[in-house]
Every structure is written in structure tokens, then in C-alpha cells.
Amino acid sequence: MTEARAGNIVRYNLRPVWKRPFELRYKGRSYHRTYEALGVSADVPAMLKLAWTQPRVPLLLTFDEAQTKASIRRAARAVNQRPVAPRFIGDPRNRNVREGKPGRRVNIWASAERVKTAILANQRARSAELVVQHAPPPFTASELMNVNVRVGQFATRFNPREAARTDNLRLVTSRLDGAFVKPGESFSFNNWVGERRESDGFRNAIVFKDGKMVEDLAGGLCQVSSTLYNVALEMGLPITQRRNHSLKVKYVPAGRDATVYWGRQDLAFRNDTDSPLYFRAYTSRSSLIIETWADSPLKRTVRVSSTSRYKGDTLIAQVYRTITENGRKRSELVSTDTYKPTPTEPVVRRRT
């Protein structure tokens, strides 16, 4: 019998092993897997080598670490919980603060090691506890108490009759409310707002994708990121990541929008001031308002201007910014953006 043939026989006979159930556990909750799903397999070449020297060959297991971690990562989605940051209730000058709450996060590496240890110690092991770490809020309520000067504000309008889009916009606004950026720190829209899932209440609405209007989950949230972008732009904050839409939006001038997409496109900027910045975000019936609060007035003045022109049917917009600080004035070209013409074909609906 050839070695390849022998290896195939061994793998065939071990099929029941890979179907063995295994539970990832956390506080009484179980997430069901199999040995195979956890990346467990046999070291067949090593077993065949032993077969030449001894009558009974033990089952030698190996782990695909990437698959083990991926399987644990899927279970972690149901366990992980973002910490809740403290925030002001209403106007920061009222000093009414809601305390934050710690979150929790599965330690993927440590959990994978625990799974491997359990199975290697007992090849019929059926479960292992996930390693879960508690995550404190990103800042404390006491750090908010000196924030009482409004240093920035921008507002955009939306149509409340567009129900799905409005629901998405309000949901993202509520997540953004209370963002806090310490001096020297960077802010990521996606990291703060988090992933947008249907299970969290997000709905299908119109988005712009590759020059087309299509229906997709969480349509409308880019109005929130665009409003925030304009706050940061007019405060003179360094913009470290931003991209315009493929089509011109209605709620801000050309060149002043910022598209975001989970896992692909983000809006990010840095707090280069001497003060922590607190972002208050809220909606009225048809307006979205984002305010920035600090512990003292900004020591700079900022002027933003823009130009736009058509080249054929393509709109080209340029945004400039002049910042005066400590008696020095500096001007910069912030962005040059292009927009495709608005399509005439119907909206592409999302399949569910």
C-alpha cells in the first residue's frame, strides 16, 4: 500500500473525530462548534511514520490557528460589548453627567490557547471557557467637568418623510453623541460609531456606490459623517482620512462631504488643540446638529472656502482652508474632488 493510500484511509476513518461537538462557553451561554470548525485535524504524516515502528499509533492532533481564531471570533460577536462612555445630558454647561459603563471583549489569542490546551489534554473534550476581559470606558466623568465652552457647530437638514434613511441617521447620531477626543489623540468615525448591523435597527436606504444610487444597509449615515467632517474642517483640525461620494449630495456643498463604509472607508481627524474636545450630536425634526465643546476658546481662527466647475459632465470641487494661529497665517488646499453626473436609471434595490 502506498503512503498516499494509507493517508487517505486514516483521514476517512477519522471523520467521526472531526464531527465531535465542542462548546465555547461564557457565563452559562454556549456557542456550538465542532472539532473541524475549530481547525482541529490529524498530523497524518507523523502518524504514518510511527506506524512503521509501533503497533498502536496514537491520534496526533494539529490546529489551524487561523481557523481556530476565526471560529472563536464569530462567537465573540455575541459576547463582546462596547464600553459606554460617560456623557452630558443636554447642554454641557449644566454639568449633568451620565456615568459610563465598562464593556467586555473576548481575548481571541488566549481563548484559542485554552481551546487547544483542553483538546490536547483530552481528545474527547467537549467545552472550554472563553477568556473575556473587561474594558473600561475610554474616559471618566471627571474628565468632562471642565468642558464648558462651545468651540464649533455645524448643522445639515434631512427629509423626515424618508423614514428608513431618517431612522439610520438618528441611530448613528445617537452613537456619535458623547465622543471625546483628548489633546493629541486621533478620532475614527468607524471605531467610535461601530459596525452597522440590521440586528441593531439599521434599515435599507439609498446610498451612492460607484456613481449609482443603490439601496443598502444603513443608508443615510454619511450625512452624519459629513456633518462631523465640516465641524472638524471649520475648527482647523488636521483631517487624516476622508473621501467624497461618487455623486454630489444635497445636504452639504460639493467638496464638503465625507463618505464612510464599515471596513473600507473611514473619516478620521486629530485633535491638535490644547483642550479635550467633546462632541454633542442630536437631531430636531428635520435637522442634524453637531457641536464641539472644549475647556477654553480655540486660539485660532479658520476660514474655509471652495470653488467648483464642470469639466464635461464631471463636477470638480476644491476646498481651501486658511488658519490663523499665534499671529501666523497658513493656507492649504484641503481637497480636490470629482463627482459623476446624477444617474437617470432607477435605484437598484437591495435583496434581502
N, C-alpha and C positions, 0 to 999 in steps of 0.2 A: 504494500500500500504506500502510495506517495505521501509526503508530508502535507501537501496541499489537501489531498483527500482526507487525511486524518484530521486536519484542522477543521474542515467543513463538518465532519461528523461530530467533533467536540462542540462546535458552535450550535449545531442543531440540537444536540442533547441538552444544552444549557439554556434553551429557550424558556423553560419554566422559571429559571432563576431571574431572568430579566423582567418577568411579569410580576414578581413579588411586590406586594403593596408596601408603600413607605409613607409615613405621615410626617409632615413638618408641623410642629406644634407651637402654639403661643397662647398662654393663659386660657386653656380649655378649648381653644379653636384648633381645628385640624385642616391642613391643606394636603390633599391626597396626591401622591406621586407613585411612580414605580421605580424599581432599580434602573431600568433602562432610561426613563425620563431624567433621572439624576446623573446620567452619564457613566453608570457602572457597567463595566464589561470585563471579559476574561483576558488574561495575558496568555493567549493560546500558544505562541511560540515557546514561552518559558515552560508551559505545562507539557508540551510535546518533548521538550529537551529532557525534562525529568522522567518522562515515561520510558526512556531508554535505560534508566539506572535504578528505578524502583517500581514495585508492582502497583502501589496505590499512589495516585497523584492528587495532591490537594488542589482545591479550587483557588487559583491565584487571581485576585481582582485588581483591576486598574480603574482609574477615574479620568474621565474627560473633564478637566477642571472648568473649562469654559461652559460646558453644558450643565455641570453641577450648579455653577453660579447663576446661569441663566434661569434654571428651574427655580432656584431659591428667589431670584429677583422677581419672578412672576408672582410668587406667593407674597413677597414683601409689599406688593402694591396694596394688598388688603390690610396690612399691618401698619405700614408707615403712616405717620400723622405729622403734618407740619406744625411746628410751634406757633402759637398765636401771640403776635406781638402786642404789647400794650398800645393803647391809642386814646386820643382825646375823644370825648363825646361832645360833638358840636364844636364851637369856637374854642381854639386853644387858650385864649385869654381867660376863659372861665375856670381853667385848671381842673376840669372834671375828667379824670383818667380812669379808663377801664384797664385793670391789671391783665398782664399776659398770662399765657399758659404754656407749660413745656410740651414738646412733641415727642415723638419716638421714631426710631429708624432702625431697620434690620441691618446688622453688620454682615454684609454678604460674605466676606472672606472668612470671618470667624464661624459663621453658620455652616459654610461649606466644609471647614475643617472638622466641625462637630459631626456632620453627617458622615464624613469619611472615617472618622475615629469609631463611630458607632457600628458601621458596617464592617470595617476591618476587624473589629473586636468580636463581632458576632455576625456571621454571614446570613443569619436569618433575622437580623434586627428589623424592627417594624417602624421605629419612630426616632425622632431627635427634636430637641427644643431649639427653636431659633434663638440666636443671640441678638437681643434687642437693646439698643442704647437710648437713653433719654436725651433729648435735645432741648436746651434752654431757649427761651425767646432771644432774638438777636440783640435786644437791648432792654433796659429796665425802665420802669415807670419814672424813676427818679431822674433819668437822663432826659426826660421830656419836659421837666418842670420849668426850665429856663427858656423854652421855645415859646416866644410870645409876640414876635414881630413878623407880619406878613411881608414877604420879600418878592413874591411872584404870583401871578394868576393868569390863567387863560381859559376861555370858555368856547365851546362849539355847540351847535344846535343839531338836533335829530328829530326825526318824524316819529312820534309815539304810536302812530297808526301802523307802522311796520312792527308788528308785535314781536315776532321772533328775534329780529335784529335788536329791538329795544331791550328785550329780556337779557340777551347776551351782553349788551353794553352795560346795563345796570349791574349784572353779576360781576363783570370784570372790574367795574368801578368800585364795587364794594370790596373786592380783593385788594385793589391798589390802595384804597384808603388806609392811611396809617403808615405808609412806607417811610422809613427813617434811614438817612444816609449820613454817616459820620464824616468829619473832615478827612479828606484823602481817600475815602472809600469810593468804590465804583458801584453803580446800580444797574442791575439787569432786569428788564421788564419781565422776561420769561421766568427767571428764577424767583422773582417776588410773587408774581401772579400765579405761577404754577401751570401744570398741564390742564388743557380744557377737554373735559370728558362729557359725554352725553349723560352719564350717571350722576354728574354734578349739577345737571339742569341746563346745560348748554343745548341750543337748538340749531337747526339748519337755517341758514340765511345767506343772502347774496355776498359773495366775495369776488375779488378780481384775481384772476390767475392766468398768466401768460397772455394778457391782452384780451381775455374773455371774461364775461360775467357768468359765474357758475354758483351753484348752491353747495355750501359746505358747512361743516360743523363750526359753530361759534362765530359766524359771520357778524361783523359789526364791531368786534373788539378792537380793530385797528383805529377806530375813531378815538378810543381811549389812549392808545399808544401815541397817536398823532397829537392829541391834546397835550399829553405829557411832554412830548418832544418840543412843542412850542414853548412850554413853561421853561424847560431846560435851555432852549435856544435863546430866549429873551433874558435869561439870567446870566448868560455868558459862560455856562458850564461847558467843559470840553465834551464833545459828542464822540464816543469811541466806536459806536456801531449803530448804523441806521441805513435804511434803504427805502426808496419811494415805491409806490404802487406802479403797476404797468399801465394803469389808466388813471386819469385825473379824478380825484374825489371831490365831493361837493362841499364838505364841511370845513376845509382849510384851503388857502391859495395854493397854486401849483408850486412845488418845491418845499412845502411846509408839512408834508405828510410823512408818516413812518409806518411801514408795514411790519407786522410780526407774524411768525408762524412757529408753532411749537417744534423744537428740534432742528429748525432750519434757519430762521431769521429772527433776530432779536433787536431791541432798542436798548442801548447802553450809554451811560454817561458817567462822568466822575465829578465828585464834589471837591472842587479846588478852592473852596472858601474856608474861612477860619471857624465857621459855625456848623453845627449839625443841621441838617435840613429835614423837615417833616412835611410830608405831602398829604394834604387833605383832599379827598376826591368825593364828589357827590353829584347827584342829578336833581333837577327840578322836573317839571312835566315834559319839557322839550329841550332842556339844556344840560350839558355836561360841564362841570366846573372843577378845575384842579387848582388848588392853592399851594404855595410853598411858604413854610414858616421857619424862622431862624431865631437865634438868641439875640441878634442885633442886626441893624440895617446893613445891606451889602455895601462894600466900599468900592463900588464900580457902577458905571452907567453903561448901558448897552443899547445899540441901535441896530435893528435888523431891517434890511431892505431886500427887494427881489426884482428880477426882470424876467420876462417871458416872451417868447417869439415862436413862430411856426416855421419849420423847415419842411416844406411839402405838407403832409398831413400829420407830422410829428410835432408835438409841443415840447419845447426846450425851456426849462426854467432854471435860473441861477439865483442862489440866495447868498447874500453878503452880510457880514456882521462886523460892527465897529465897537470895540470895548475900550473904555477909558477907565484906567485904574492907577492910583498913585501918581497922577499927573502925566501918565503915559497913555498914548492912544495907539491902538493897533487895529488894523483892518484885515479881514480874511474873507476868502471865498469859501463858504461853508459847503456848498454842494452844487453840482450841475446834474440835473435830472431830465430824463426824456419820458414822454408819455405817448402811448399809442392812441389812435383815434377811437372814440367810443364805438363799440360794435353795434351793428343793427340786428344781428341774429338773436333769436330768443335765448333766454337764460337756460343753461344746462342744469337740469335738476339732479340732485344727489340721490343715488339709490340707497335704500335702507333695507 
